[in-house]
Amino acid sequence: MTEPIMLAQGFTDYVNAQDVEGVLSLTGHNVELISPGKSAAGHKTRRAGRIPHLPLF
């Protein structure tokens, strides 16, 4: 099992690298990513690039 701090660091590293597949590798398939006033749910939505307003994507 991954320690929470290592998981958070990995997530941050993937976000900073704009590595969508890396971020998704650390999340469940029903993940919901939220930015101020907007959100995107699920791996398929993220991979399809349908939510361009989120900073990572």
Legacy VTK file of the C-alpha trace (Angstrom):
# vtk DataFile Version 3.0
C-alpha trace
ASCII
DATASET POLYDATA
POINTS 57 float
0.000 0.000 0.000
1.260 3.454 -0.887
1.773 5.904 1.947
-0.576 8.921 1.664
2.290 11.421 1.406
3.876 9.430 -1.429
0.523 9.272 -3.216
0.084 13.045 -2.841
3.625 13.695 -4.088
3.111 11.418 -7.084
-0.176 13.137 -7.914
1.488 16.556 -7.683
4.401 15.431 -9.855
2.036 14.086 -12.531
-0.075 17.258 -12.454
2.999 19.463 -12.804
4.183 17.330 -15.740
0.665 17.487 -17.270
0.750 13.677 -17.396
-2.924 12.679 -17.636
-2.220 8.942 -17.693
0.012 9.311 -14.632
-2.718 11.102 -12.683
-5.285 8.524 -13.733
-2.954 5.708 -12.667
-3.296 6.983 -9.095
-7.082 7.323 -9.108
-10.124 5.115 -9.252
-12.159 4.876 -12.444
-14.942 6.984 -10.929
-12.651 9.834 -9.870
-14.042 13.374 -9.898
-11.520 16.157 -10.445
-12.706 19.565 -9.286
-11.491 23.075 -9.986
-13.238 26.282 -8.909
-16.790 26.053 -10.224
-16.177 23.068 -12.525
-15.583 19.336 -12.378
-14.918 16.282 -14.510
-15.749 12.699 -13.581
-14.360 9.384 -14.725
-11.298 8.200 -16.602
-13.059 8.061 -19.983
-14.013 11.742 -19.770
-10.464 12.750 -18.872
-8.851 10.646 -21.590
-11.226 12.087 -24.155
-10.074 15.575 -23.208
-13.627 16.815 -22.900
-12.954 19.138 -19.968
-10.231 21.559 -21.085
-10.867 24.072 -18.272
-9.215 21.954 -15.590
-5.621 23.125 -15.126
-4.084 19.682 -15.621
-6.013 18.914 -18.737
LINES 1 58
57 0 1 2 3 4 5 6 7 8 9 10 11 12 13 14 15 16 17 18 19 20 21 22 23 24 25 26 27 28 29 30 31 32 33 34 35 36 37 38 39 40 41 42 43 44 45 46 47 48 49 50 51 52 53 54 55 56
